[in-house]
Amino acid sequence: MPHLIPIGLESAVISDPDIMSGAPCFAGTRVPLETFLDYIGSGASLERFLQGFPSVTRKQALVVLEWETAQAKAAVGLHFFA
């Protein structure tokens, strides 16, 4: 079953039941978003991730990182600060 993609991520992430069973993936790839988040969460650099998954563009990865940062800021009430 496809997942809903949040506003702000539509340009970088898709969910298609025919690709990785509908898991959210970077658009145009079969690389799950979860893989990226696990890499970054474990302390790996963006560069290391991009080297390991060359089908993901830097722009796509930055869209996800910027969205995640905005979500974290909003969660603690910092969404009014740039």
Number of C-alpha atoms within 10 A of each C-alpha: 10 15 12 10 14 9 8 12 18 15 14 20 23 24 22 15 13 10 17 15 11 15 21 22 22 25 21 13 16 16 20 19 20 13 13 22 16 11 15 15 10 9 8 13 12 16 10 11 18 15 11 10 15 11 14 21 15 13 11 15 20 13 17 21 17 13 16 14 13 14 14 13 15 13 10 8 10 12 13 7 7 6
